[in-house]
Amino acid sequence: MYNKNTREMTRCQLSGCSADLTYMSAQQRQAHYDSHFNDSNQKQFEASSSSGPSNAETASKAWVHLCRTSSEDRKIIPAGGNVFWHSSQSSPPPPNFSPGLIPVVKNALIKSHSKGYTQRAWLCFDRVAHVYGEQFDRSWGCGYRNFLMACTALMVQSGQPMYFPLLDDPTPPGVRNLQSCIQDAWSKGFDAEGAKELKHQLVGTRKWIGTAELYVAFTFRGIPARLVDFDLSKRGPEILLEWVAQYFFSGVLQPKQTNAFDVLRGAQAVVDTDRMPLILQHAGHSRTIVGYEQCKNSMINLLVFDPSRRIPADIRRVGILSHTAAAAGGTPDKFHQVLHPVQTTQTHKRKASHRLLNDPSKRMRAAASASRPGQDVIVVSDDDDDDDEKDRHELGPDPSKVLKIFRLSTTTLRRKDKYQILYFPLEDPLTESERRARRVVTSAVVR
């Protein structure tokens, strides 16, 4: 029998249904809401149960709840709200998932460096995917989408292989599954303050969540995560930028250097790291930090995946080619041409006459499957105009256009004076006692 002194009752929030969900597990609550979707009168039911969103209230009791806002809208999330994908899957990515973008950004940074604008840059683990909000959550789902972006990296990194089953079981990442996970964590005593502020009800709502809730979800699943708060009111964004820079500097991959040439190559302008992406939160929005850029005149940019920003089709196309290349264990010719058009064009000019002498009948583009990974594809044509048109097509997206999408400037950071970062130290999975010890959300403070 329900005891009101031990736990606040949680009921189904849909009109016409007042089922007691208090002692249901996350899976049972999920099944309960799914049953509503399967109702033959689903559309009529949803229409009668939906209400307009009320004014969001920004919690300000503590920094760890800085970005938590509350909406009383109980509109149920569509059944498609649990779509998830990561780069180890053989299936193509859903339309709102864009893999392979880190190599695209890297190439744009290299070109920016060659023009004298970018001085140095550091990038996170390159298998993170950008996740764009869907129609149903576009106005409130940034926190959920940043969670999914982090999961696309955490579930495929090799340093802590046990992270995958912890995040995949009992339910894989998804908007609705994340709501259930957080609410289930609340029922186990996690983040009592946050649960109270969100009225112990998240499943089936359009309530915004922040990095504090994501900390709860990851900790509840056994994934070590930490929060850091930044007060920019005295020193400005430099304290945040310094912290992010140090985070990426300490994660630089150090290949074994066997000779002087390898040492020189180590001083490259754009540096790969094995660092997981960071989730950056301020009042009203959150983004995923995937890199750090130092520009001329001491300008600094963070490189971010913004879940509210759709990736242009041409950039997404090149990213998918990059992902396909990595999955195949090489560099497909098409991807090589798009990212290195000058080198490829020079190769065409250098080798065309040689190929014609050996076999004048070969005038078609070689299929990707017929060439070795990373091998240049030679295109020979009798029509110079066709060559020019092909070269223009192969140039790919403009590097400045690419970087404009992902840069977050210091000027923009100055618009807010409080930020919170959630990061993943890639430590061993939490034991049960360690999880219990972290039920209260805490954070380090940098001023």
C-alpha positions as CSV (number, residue, x, y, z in Angstrom):
1,M,0.0,0.0,0.0
2,Y,1.2,3.5,-0.8
3,N,2.7,5.4,2.1
4,K,2.6,9.2,1.4
5,N,5.3,9.7,4.0
6,T,7.9,7.6,2.2
7,R,7.5,8.8,-1.4
8,E,5.5,11.3,-3.4
9,M,3.0,9.5,-5.6
10,T,3.7,9.6,-9.3
11,R,0.7,9.2,-11.6
12,C,0.4,9.0,-15.4
13,Q,0.0,12.5,-16.6
14,L,-2.2,11.8,-19.6
15,S,-5.8,12.8,-19.6
16,G,-8.1,10.0,-18.8
17,C,-5.4,7.9,-17.1
18,S,-4.4,8.2,-13.5
19,A,-2.4,5.0,-13.1
20,D,0.0,5.0,-10.1
21,L,3.5,4.7,-11.5
22,T,5.3,5.4,-8.2
23,Y,6.8,1.9,-7.8
24,M,7.1,1.0,-11.4
25,S,10.6,0.6,-12.8
26,A,11.8,2.8,-15.7
27,Q,11.0,0.0,-18.1
28,Q,7.5,-0.5,-16.7
29,R,6.7,3.2,-17.0
30,Q,8.1,3.2,-20.5
31,A,5.8,0.3,-21.4
32,H,2.8,2.1,-19.8
33,Y,3.4,5.2,-21.9
34,D,4.0,3.0,-25.0
35,S,0.6,1.4,-24.5
36,H,-1.0,4.8,-25.1
37,F,0.8,5.1,-28.4
38,N,-0.7,1.8,-29.5
39,D,-4.2,3.0,-28.8
40,S,-6.4,3.0,-31.9
41,N,-7.6,6.5,-30.9
42,Q,-4.0,7.8,-30.4
43,K,-4.4,11.1,-32.3
44,Q,-7.6,12.0,-30.5
45,F,-6.2,11.0,-27.2
46,E,-3.0,13.1,-27.7
47,A,-5.0,16.1,-28.8
48,S,-7.2,16.0,-25.7
49,S,-4.2,15.5,-23.4
50,S,-1.9,18.2,-24.7
51,S,-1.7,21.7,-23.3
52,G,0.3,24.7,-24.3
53,P,3.6,25.2,-22.6
54,S,3.6,27.6,-19.6
55,N,6.4,30.1,-19.0
56,A,9.6,28.4,-18.1
57,E,11.0,29.1,-14.7
58,T,14.8,29.2,-14.3
59,A,16.0,27.6,-11.1
60,S,18.7,29.6,-9.4
61,K,19.2,28.0,-6.0
62,A,22.5,26.5,-6.9
63,W,24.9,26.5,-9.8
64,V,24.4,22.8,-10.4
65,H,20.8,23.6,-11.2
66,L,21.6,26.8,-13.1
67,C,20.1,25.7,-16.4
68,R,17.2,23.6,-15.2
69,T,13.9,25.1,-16.4
70,S,10.4,23.8,-15.8
71,S,7.5,23.5,-18.2
72,E,4.1,22.2,-17.1
73,D,3.3,20.9,-20.6
74,R,2.4,17.2,-20.4
75,K,2.4,16.6,-24.1
76,I,3.5,13.0,-24.7
77,I,6.6,12.5,-26.8
78,P,6.1,10.6,-30.0
79,A,7.2,6.9,-30.2
80,G,10.1,7.9,-32.4
81,G,11.7,9.8,-29.5
82,N,14.1,7.0,-28.8
83,V,16.0,7.0,-32.1
84,F,19.7,6.5,-31.5
85,W,22.7,5.6,-33.6
86,H,26.5,5.3,-33.2
87,S,29.4,4.9,-35.6
88,S,29.9,1.2,-34.8
89,Q,26.6,0.3,-36.4
90,S,26.5,-0.8,-40.0
91,S,23.2,0.8,-40.7
92,P,23.2,4.4,-42.2
93,P,22.7,7.2,-39.7
94,P,19.2,8.7,-39.2
95,P,18.6,12.0,-40.9
96,N,19.3,14.0,-37.7
97,F,22.6,12.2,-37.0
98,S,25.8,13.5,-38.7
99,P,28.9,11.3,-38.2
100,G,32.4,12.0,-39.5
101,L,32.4,15.7,-38.9
102,I,35.6,16.0,-36.8
103,P,37.8,15.1,-39.9
104,V,35.8,17.6,-41.9
105,V,36.4,20.3,-39.3
106,K,40.1,19.3,-39.1
107,N,40.5,19.7,-42.8
108,A,38.9,23.2,-42.6
109,L,41.2,24.2,-39.8
110,I,44.3,23.0,-41.7
111,K,43.2,25.2,-44.6
112,S,42.5,28.1,-42.3
113,H,46.0,27.6,-40.9
114,S,47.5,27.7,-44.3
115,K,45.9,31.1,-44.9
116,G,47.4,32.4,-41.7
117,Y,44.2,32.7,-39.6
118,T,44.2,29.6,-37.4
119,Q,47.4,29.2,-35.4
120,R,46.7,26.0,-33.5
121,A,43.7,23.8,-32.8
122,W,42.9,20.7,-30.8
123,L,40.0,18.3,-31.5
124,C,38.2,15.7,-29.4
125,F,37.7,12.0,-30.1
126,D,36.8,11.9,-33.8
127,R,33.9,9.4,-33.7
128,V,31.5,11.7,-31.9
129,A,28.4,12.5,-34.1
130,H,26.4,15.6,-34.3
131,V,22.7,15.1,-33.3
132,Y,20.1,17.6,-34.4
133,G,16.8,18.0,-32.6
134,E,13.7,16.5,-34.2
135,Q,10.4,18.3,-34.7
136,F,8.8,17.2,-31.4
137,D,11.7,18.4,-29.2
138,R,13.2,21.3,-31.2
139,S,12.2,23.9,-28.7
140,W,13.3,22.1,-25.5
141,G,15.5,19.1,-26.3
142,C,19.0,20.5,-26.3
143,G,20.0,18.8,-23.1
144,Y,18.7,15.4,-24.4
145,R,20.5,15.8,-27.7
146,N,23.8,16.7,-26.0
147,F,23.4,13.5,-24.0
148,L,23.0,11.6,-27.2
149,M,26.1,13.2,-28.7
150,A,28.1,12.3,-25.6
151,C,26.9,8.7,-25.9
152,T,27.9,8.5,-29.6
153,A,31.5,9.0,-28.3
154,L,31.4,7.1,-25.0
155,M,29.9,4.0,-26.5
156,V,32.6,3.5,-29.2
157,Q,35.7,4.7,-27.4
158,S,38.1,1.8,-26.6
159,G,39.6,3.0,-23.3
160,Q,36.6,1.9,-21.2
161,P,34.8,-0.8,-23.2
162,M,32.4,-1.5,-20.3
163,Y,30.8,1.9,-20.9
164,F,28.9,0.4,-23.8
165,P,26.8,-2.1,-21.9
166,L,26.2,0.3,-19.1
167,L,24.7,2.8,-21.5
168,D,22.9,0.3,-23.7
169,D,21.2,-1.7,-21.0
170,P,18.4,-1.9,-19.8
171,T,17.5,0.7,-22.4
172,P,19.7,2.4,-25.1
173,P,20.1,6.2,-25.2
174,G,17.0,8.1,-26.4
175,V,15.0,11.1,-25.4
176,R,12.2,9.2,-23.8
177,N,14.6,6.6,-22.3
178,L,16.7,9.4,-20.8
179,Q,13.6,10.8,-19.1
180,S,12.8,7.4,-17.7
181,C,16.4,6.9,-16.6
182,I,16.5,10.2,-14.7
183,Q,13.1,9.7,-13.1
184,D,14.2,6.2,-12.0
185,A,17.3,7.6,-10.5
186,W,15.2,10.1,-8.6
187,S,13.2,7.2,-7.2
188,K,16.5,5.7,-5.9
189,G,17.4,8.9,-4.1
190,F,19.5,10.7,-6.7
191,D,19.4,14.5,-6.8
192,A,16.5,15.0,-4.4
193,E,16.7,18.8,-5.0
194,G,16.4,18.5,-8.7
195,A,13.6,16.0,-8.4
196,K,11.7,18.4,-6.2
197,E,12.2,21.3,-8.6
198,L,10.9,19.3,-11.5
199,K,8.0,17.9,-9.4
200,H,9.2,14.3,-9.6
201,Q,7.8,14.1,-13.1
202,L,9.8,14.0,-16.3
203,V,8.6,11.1,-18.4
204,G,6.2,12.2,-21.1
205,T,6.8,15.9,-20.5
206,R,8.6,18.7,-22.4
207,K,10.6,19.9,-19.4
208,W,14.0,21.2,-20.1
209,I,16.9,19.5,-18.5
210,G,20.5,20.6,-17.9
211,T,23.9,19.2,-17.1
212,A,22.9,18.4,-13.5
213,E,20.3,16.0,-14.9
214,L,22.8,14.5,-17.3
215,Y,25.2,14.0,-14.4
216,V,22.5,12.1,-12.6
217,A,21.8,9.9,-15.7
218,F,25.4,9.0,-16.3
219,T,26.2,8.4,-12.7
220,F,23.1,6.3,-12.2
221,R,24.3,4.1,-15.1
222,G,27.8,3.9,-13.6
223,I,29.6,6.3,-16.0
224,P,32.0,8.6,-14.1
225,A,31.2,12.2,-14.9
226,R,32.1,15.5,-13.2
227,L,30.7,19.0,-13.1
228,V,32.6,22.3,-13.1
229,D,31.0,25.7,-12.6
230,F,32.5,28.9,-14.0
231,D,31.8,32.4,-12.7
232,L,32.9,34.8,-15.4
233,S,31.8,38.0,-13.6
234,K,35.3,38.9,-12.4
235,R,37.8,37.5,-14.9
236,G,35.6,37.0,-18.0
237,P,35.6,34.0,-20.3
238,E,39.3,33.5,-20.0
239,I,38.9,31.2,-17.0
240,L,36.6,28.9,-18.9
241,L,38.8,29.0,-22.0
242,E,41.9,28.2,-20.0
243,W,40.2,25.2,-18.4
244,V,39.0,23.9,-21.8
245,A,42.5,24.4,-23.3
246,Q,44.2,22.4,-20.5
247,Y,41.6,19.7,-20.9
248,F,42.4,19.2,-24.6
249,F,46.2,19.8,-24.2
250,S,46.4,16.9,-21.7
251,G,44.7,14.5,-24.0
252,V,47.0,14.9,-27.0
253,L,47.7,11.6,-28.7
254,Q,51.4,10.9,-28.6
255,P,52.5,8.4,-31.3
256,K,55.8,6.8,-30.9
257,Q,58.5,9.0,-32.5
258,T,61.3,7.1,-34.1
259,N,63.3,9.8,-35.9
260,A,63.7,13.5,-36.4
261,F,61.0,13.6,-39.1
262,D,58.4,12.2,-36.7
263,V,59.4,14.8,-34.1
264,L,58.8,17.6,-36.6
265,R,55.4,16.1,-37.6
266,G,54.4,16.1,-33.9
267,A,54.4,19.9,-34.0
268,Q,51.3,20.0,-36.3
269,A,48.9,22.9,-36.3
270,V,45.8,20.9,-35.8
271,V,46.1,18.2,-33.2
272,D,44.0,15.1,-32.6
273,T,43.2,14.1,-29.0
274,D,41.5,11.1,-27.3
275,R,39.4,13.4,-25.1
276,M,35.7,12.9,-24.9
277,P,33.5,15.9,-25.9
278,L,32.4,18.3,-23.2
279,I,28.9,19.5,-22.5
280,L,28.7,23.3,-22.0
281,Q,25.6,24.7,-20.3
282,H,24.4,28.2,-19.7
283,A,21.0,29.5,-18.8
284,G,18.6,28.5,-21.6
285,H,20.8,26.4,-23.8
286,S,23.6,23.8,-24.0
287,R,26.1,22.7,-26.6
288,T,28.8,20.0,-27.0
289,I,32.4,21.2,-27.1
290,V,34.5,19.2,-29.6
291,G,37.5,21.4,-29.9
292,Y,39.6,24.5,-29.2
293,E,41.1,27.0,-31.7
294,Q,43.7,29.6,-31.3
295,C,43.6,32.3,-34.0
296,K,45.8,35.2,-35.0
297,N,45.6,38.3,-32.8
298,S,45.2,36.0,-29.8
299,M,41.5,35.3,-30.7
300,I,40.1,32.1,-29.2
301,N,37.1,30.0,-30.4
302,L,35.5,27.0,-28.9
303,L,34.4,24.4,-31.6
304,V,31.0,23.1,-30.7
305,F,28.2,20.8,-31.9
306,D,25.0,22.8,-31.4
307,P,21.9,20.5,-31.3
308,S,19.7,23.4,-32.5
309,R,21.7,23.9,-35.7
310,R,21.1,21.7,-38.7
311,I,24.2,20.6,-40.5
312,P,24.1,21.7,-44.2
313,A,23.6,18.9,-46.6
314,D,27.0,19.3,-48.4
315,I,28.9,19.3,-45.1
316,R,26.9,16.3,-43.8
317,R,27.6,14.4,-47.1
318,V,31.4,14.8,-46.7
319,G,31.1,13.8,-43.0
320,I,29.3,10.6,-44.0
321,L,32.0,9.9,-46.5
322,S,34.5,10.4,-43.7
323,H,32.6,8.0,-41.5
324,T,32.4,5.4,-44.3
325,A,36.2,5.7,-44.8
326,A,36.9,5.1,-41.2
327,A,34.5,2.1,-41.0
328,A,36.2,0.6,-44.1
329,G,39.6,1.0,-42.5
330,G,40.9,3.4,-45.2
331,T,40.3,6.6,-47.1
332,P,37.9,6.1,-50.0
333,D,38.9,7.9,-53.2
334,K,35.8,10.1,-53.2
335,F,36.5,11.4,-49.7
336,H,40.2,11.9,-50.6
337,Q,39.1,14.0,-53.6
338,V,36.7,16.2,-51.6
339,L,39.1,16.9,-48.7
340,H,42.2,17.3,-50.9
341,P,41.1,18.8,-54.2
342,V,44.3,20.5,-55.0
343,Q,46.5,17.5,-54.5
344,T,44.0,15.4,-56.5
345,T,43.9,17.9,-59.3
346,Q,47.7,17.9,-59.5
347,T,47.7,14.1,-59.6
348,H,45.3,14.2,-62.5
349,K,47.6,16.5,-64.4
350,R,50.7,14.5,-63.5
351,K,49.4,11.1,-64.4
352,A,46.9,11.6,-67.2
353,S,49.3,11.3,-70.1
354,H,51.0,8.3,-68.6
355,R,47.6,6.4,-68.3
356,L,46.7,7.3,-71.9
357,L,49.9,5.9,-73.2
358,N,49.4,2.6,-71.4
359,D,45.7,2.2,-72.1
360,P,43.9,4.9,-74.2
361,S,40.6,3.2,-73.8
362,K,40.4,4.0,-70.0
363,R,38.3,7.1,-69.8
364,M,36.0,6.4,-66.9
365,R,36.3,7.1,-63.2
366,A,37.7,4.0,-61.3
367,A,35.2,2.6,-58.9
368,A,36.1,3.0,-55.2
369,S,36.0,-0.7,-54.7
370,A,38.6,-1.2,-57.4
371,S,41.2,1.0,-55.7
372,R,43.3,0.8,-52.6
373,P,42.4,2.9,-49.6
374,G,43.9,6.3,-49.9
375,Q,44.8,5.8,-53.6
376,D,44.1,8.8,-55.9
377,V,41.5,8.3,-58.5
378,I,42.6,9.5,-61.9
379,V,39.9,11.0,-64.2
380,V,40.8,11.4,-67.9
381,S,38.4,13.2,-70.2
382,D,38.7,14.5,-73.8
383,D,36.7,17.6,-72.7
384,D,38.6,20.2,-70.7
385,D,35.3,21.9,-69.8
386,D,34.1,18.7,-68.2
387,D,37.3,18.5,-66.2
388,D,36.8,22.1,-64.9
389,E,33.2,21.4,-64.0
390,K,34.2,18.2,-62.2
391,D,37.0,20.0,-60.2
392,R,34.5,22.6,-59.1
393,H,32.2,19.9,-57.9
394,E,35.0,18.1,-56.0
395,L,36.1,21.1,-54.1
396,G,33.6,20.3,-51.4
397,P,32.3,22.7,-48.8
398,D,34.0,26.0,-48.3
399,P,36.3,25.8,-45.2
400,S,35.2,29.2,-43.9
401,K,31.6,28.0,-44.2
402,V,32.4,24.8,-42.2
403,L,34.1,26.7,-39.4
404,K,31.4,29.3,-39.2
405,I,29.0,26.5,-38.2
406,F,31.1,25.2,-35.4
407,R,32.9,28.2,-34.0
408,L,31.8,29.7,-30.7
409,S,33.6,33.0,-30.1
410,T,34.8,34.6,-27.0
411,T,32.5,37.5,-27.7
412,T,29.5,35.2,-27.6
413,L,30.7,33.6,-24.4
414,R,30.8,37.1,-22.7
415,R,27.1,37.3,-23.0
416,K,26.6,35.0,-20.0
417,D,28.5,35.2,-16.7
418,K,27.8,31.6,-15.5
419,Y,28.6,28.4,-17.3
420,Q,28.7,24.7,-16.3
421,I,30.7,22.0,-18.0
422,L,30.0,18.2,-17.7
423,Y,33.1,16.1,-18.6
424,F,34.1,12.5,-18.6
425,P,37.5,11.5,-17.1
426,L,37.2,8.0,-18.7
427,E,37.8,6.3,-15.3
428,D,36.7,2.8,-14.4
429,P,32.9,2.3,-14.2
430,L,31.5,3.2,-10.8
431,T,30.9,0.5,-8.2
432,E,27.5,0.4,-6.5
433,S,28.9,2.1,-3.4
434,E,30.4,4.8,-5.6
435,R,27.1,5.4,-7.3
436,R,25.3,5.8,-4.0
437,A,28.0,8.2,-2.7
438,R,27.3,10.5,-5.7
439,R,23.5,10.7,-5.3
440,V,23.9,14.3,-4.3
441,V,24.9,16.5,-7.2
442,T,28.1,18.4,-6.5
443,S,30.5,20.4,-8.6
444,A,33.9,22.1,-8.5
445,V,33.8,25.9,-8.8
446,V,36.3,28.0,-10.8
447,R,36.3,31.8,-10.4
